[in-house]
Amino acid sequence: MTTMTIMNRPPTNPRPTAAVPSLFPGKQWQQVLERDTAADGQFFYAVKSTKVYCKPSCPSRRPTRKNVTFFPTTAAAQEAGYRACLRCDPDATTAKPDPQAGAIAAVTEYLKVHATERTKLAEVAKATGVGRLTILRGFKRVLGVSPGQYAKAQRIDSFKRGLGEKRAPGEPKKRVTDAIYEAGYGSSSRLYEKSNAALGMKPRVMREGGAGLVIRYTTAASPLGRMLVATTDVGICSIAFGRDDAALVQDLRENFNKAQLVAARGNTGWLADGVGFVLSQMTEHPAAATFPMDVRATAFQQRVWRALQEIPRGETRSYSDLAAALGKPSAVRAVAGACGANPIAVAVPCHRVVGKDGALTGYRWGMERKKKLLAAEGFSA
């Protein structure tokens, strides 16, 4: 958990047809949310619950993120057991997939298999047959992260799997220390120093699946439709909008599936502050928000969200503007991914981000809500 104070400002030669991983809420998911036609043919997304694959611009209802897998080609999706969507007809797309997607998929598969090892770039290149320059450039473009960041994420994922490993009846749970060394960490400090940013909670808490976390929530009417505000003992963890209360609570349950959800009987404390803050943003005299935020985020996401909070009311910024402000002008897609992963609507004003040409881009809670928020802040596209 990270507390924020908000102010109102397999084998050695794996097959290249493997799914394109997306451990980070990066560009593919953001493009799916935005129904980005420019991404058609670059990759395809498949939905586990329906066993259907689509192109990014498919007009169908957006699936739950945890049910989505990305593939570089339709052939790869078919090999995995998915069938083409009849609505968007992904097999008919004329756009060409990223020429390096297959190569990058091969490298990611190698890194997954060797997650517990300290591999050098030269070793990865030799083992996969993919040039070092291709790996370095392709990772950033295809996945939005560097090879090093991806390798670290794989090691953390290996640690998490180790903690969650099922044991025989009567056998004690695996010790955290054992899982740390099995995942390739030289010492416990190497993991713990990054646990807050990469894991979202302390390892011992994570081993129990977050059980014991109590989240109080409330729903209310707003000019943007039904909204939900939720809080832990540390601070607000979710502000969301939806079509009805049932859908909002279901989304909260999916995001915090091991926590105990408690419907608040009255809006007090941070819940009341959160509701009042959101409602105030639709008036001429918005209130300042000084409540703490308890959110799961990577260090990079936190930086993006803080940059969003610095955008003055009534103004907007493009993804490239934010990337430049962070000193990472080439991380435009990673910035977009961080915006799309924002769990606290309005308080972290991702609605103030527009396209490079000034046109309104996608918004996690719907374009109409984005337009209304910007209009209320005095911005006209």
DASUL-V274016 format. One record per residue. N is the residue number from 1. RES is the residue in one small letter. D_FIRST is the distance of its C-alpha to the first C-alpha in Angstrom with 2 decimals. Layout:
BEGIN
{{N;RES;D_FIRST} {N;RES;D_FIRST}}
END
This chain:
BEGIN
{{1;m;0.00} {2;t;3.77} {3;t;6.62} {4;m;9.75} {5;t;13.20} {6;i;15.46} {7;m;19.13} {8;n;21.78} {9;r;22.65} {10;p;32.99} {11;p;35.97} {12;t;36.97} {13;n;38.31} {14;p;36.02} {15;r;37.26} {16;p;36.24} {17;t;35.96} {18;a;32.58} {19;a;29.84} {20;v;28.02} {21;p;24.42} {22;s;21.63} {23;l;18.38} {24;f;17.05} {25;p;17.35} {26;g;20.41} {27;k;23.88} {28;q;25.36} {29;w;23.12} {30;q;23.43} {31;q;27.19} {32;v;27.36} {33;l;25.70} {34;e;28.22} {35;r;31.09} {36;d;31.98} {37;t;35.60} {38;a;35.51} {39;a;33.23} {40;d;35.79} {41;g;37.16} {42;q;34.47} {43;f;32.45} {44;f;32.36} {45;y;29.70} {46;a;30.30} {47;v;29.05} {48;k;28.78} {49;s;29.69} {50;t;32.89} {51;k;33.73} {52;v;34.66} {53;y;33.97} {54;c;34.22} {55;k;34.39} {56;p;31.63} {57;s;33.81} {58;c;34.56} {59;p;35.03} {60;s;33.76} {61;r;30.73} {62;r;27.44} {63;p;26.06} {64;t;22.59} {65;r;20.65} {66;k;20.15} {67;n;23.98} {68;v;24.82} {69;t;26.17} {70;f;27.78} {71;f;31.23} {72;p;33.35} {73;t;36.56} {74;t;37.93} {75;a;39.64} {76;a;36.37} {77;a;35.08} {78;q;38.40} {79;e;38.31} {80;a;35.00} {81;g;36.77} {82;y;35.94} {83;r;38.67} {84;a;39.15} {85;c;38.21} {86;l;41.45} {87;r;40.16} {88;c;39.08} {89;d;41.30} {90;p;39.14} {91;d;42.07} {92;a;44.13} {93;t;41.86} {94;t;43.82} {95;a;41.04} {96;k;40.69} {97;p;37.49} {98;d;35.96} {99;p;38.48} {100;q;35.87} {101;a;33.53} {102;g;35.35} {103;a;35.26} {104;i;31.54} {105;a;31.02} {106;a;33.15} {107;v;31.09} {108;t;27.74} {109;e;29.41} {110;y;30.62} {111;l;27.23} {112;k;25.81} {113;v;28.74} {114;h;28.38} {115;a;24.59} {116;t;25.02} {117;e;27.62} {118;r;27.66} {119;t;29.70} {120;k;31.37} {121;l;32.06} {122;a;35.79} {123;e;35.36} {124;v;33.40} {125;a;36.05} {126;k;38.88} {127;a;37.49} {128;t;36.81} {129;g;39.69} {130;v;37.53} {131;g;38.20} {132;r;35.70} {133;l;36.04} {134;t;35.53} {135;i;32.31} {136;l;30.96} {137;r;32.06} {138;g;31.58} {139;f;27.93} {140;k;27.04} {141;r;29.27} {142;v;28.70} {143;l;24.99} {144;g;23.74} {145;v;22.31} {146;s;24.19} {147;p;25.45} {148;g;23.43} {149;q;20.10} {150;y;21.22} {151;a;22.33} {152;k;19.05} {153;a;17.29} {154;q;20.11} {155;r;19.65} {156;i;15.99} {157;d;17.24} {158;s;20.04} {159;f;17.87} {160;k;15.98} {161;r;19.49} {162;g;20.75} {163;l;18.39} {164;g;19.27} {165;e;22.95} {166;k;25.31} {167;r;27.48} {168;a;31.05} {169;p;31.78} {170;g;31.69} {171;e;30.00} {172;p;26.99} {173;k;23.55} {174;k;22.97} {175;r;21.61} {176;v;18.45} {177;t;20.80} {178;d;23.20} {179;a;20.73} {180;i;19.64} {181;y;23.33} {182;e;24.33} {183;a;21.87} {184;g;23.69} {185;y;21.60} {186;g;24.04} {187;s;21.93} {188;s;18.71} {189;s;17.77} {190;r;17.95} {191;l;15.09} {192;y;12.92} {193;e;13.38} {194;k;11.63} {195;s;9.19} {196;n;5.96} {197;a;7.79} {198;a;9.73} {199;l;8.22} {200;g;4.71} {201;m;4.92} {202;k;7.93} {203;p;11.19} {204;r;12.91} {205;v;10.61} {206;m;10.79} {207;r;14.51} {208;e;14.94} {209;g;13.60} {210;g;10.95} {211;a;14.07} {212;g;14.03} {213;l;11.27} {214;v;13.46} {215;i;13.29} {216;r;16.23} {217;y;17.77} {218;t;21.00} {219;t;23.24} {220;a;25.85} {221;a;28.52} {222;s;28.20} {223;p;30.50} {224;l;28.30} {225;g;28.74} {226;r;26.58} {227;m;23.01} {228;l;20.02} {229;v;17.38} {230;a;14.59} {231;t;12.34} {232;t;10.24} {233;d;11.20} {234;v;8.80} {235;g;10.01} {236;i;11.24} {237;c;9.51} {238;s;12.86} {239;i;16.26} {240;a;18.77} {241;f;22.54} {242;g;24.84} {243;r;28.39} {244;d;28.00} {245;d;25.80} {246;a;26.10} {247;a;24.78} {248;l;21.79} {249;v;20.86} {250;q;21.52} {251;d;19.15} {252;l;16.36} {253;r;17.39} {254;e;17.39} {255;n;13.86} {256;f;12.63} {257;n;15.62} {258;k;14.71} {259;a;13.60} {260;q;16.30} {261;l;17.16} {262;v;19.30} {263;a;21.54} {264;a;21.90} {265;r;25.53} {266;g;25.42} {267;n;23.45} {268;t;22.38} {269;g;19.79} {270;w;16.99} {271;l;18.43} {272;a;21.75} {273;d;20.48} {274;g;18.72} {275;v;21.91} {276;g;24.13} {277;f;22.36} {278;v;22.73} {279;l;26.32} {280;s;27.17} {281;q;26.45} {282;m;29.52} {283;t;31.83} {284;e;33.57} {285;h;31.73} {286;p;27.98} {287;a;25.92} {288;a;23.27} {289;a;19.66} {290;t;18.14} {291;f;15.44} {292;p;11.77} {293;m;9.38} {294;d;6.03} {295;v;5.76} {296;r;5.26} {297;a;7.71} {298;t;10.03} {299;a;11.49} {300;f;14.50} {301;q;13.05} {302;q;11.65} {303;r;15.20} {304;v;16.85} {305;w;15.15} {306;r;16.12} {307;a;19.55} {308;l;19.84} {309;q;19.33} {310;e;22.20} {311;i;24.63} {312;p;27.06} {313;r;27.85} {314;g;30.84} {315;e;30.18} {316;t;28.77} {317;r;27.86} {318;s;28.35} {319;y;25.94} {320;s;28.19} {321;d;28.03} {322;l;24.24} {323;a;24.52} {324;a;27.26} {325;a;25.39} {326;l;22.62} {327;g;25.45} {328;k;25.12} {329;p;27.99} {330;s;28.12} {331;a;24.54} {332;v;25.55} {333;r;24.52} {334;a;21.07} {335;v;20.70} {336;a;22.02} {337;g;19.53} {338;a;16.57} {339;c;18.40} {340;g;18.91} {341;a;15.26} {342;n;14.42} {343;p;13.18} {344;i;14.23} {345;a;17.99} {346;v;20.06} {347;a;17.44} {348;v;16.68} {349;p;20.37} {350;c;20.62} {351;h;23.93} {352;r;25.39} {353;v;25.54} {354;v;28.96} {355;g;31.04} {356;k;32.82} {357;d;35.99} {358;g;34.44} {359;a;34.46} {360;l;31.70} {361;t;29.44} {362;g;27.27} {363;y;24.59} {364;r;22.06} {365;w;23.48} {366;g;27.10} {367;m;29.53} {368;e;31.28} {369;r;28.24} {370;k;27.69} {371;k;31.35} {372;k;31.24} {373;l;28.28} {374;l;30.00} {375;a;33.31} {376;a;31.97} {377;e;30.73} {378;g;34.22} {379;f;33.71} {380;s;36.37} {381;a;36.26}}
END
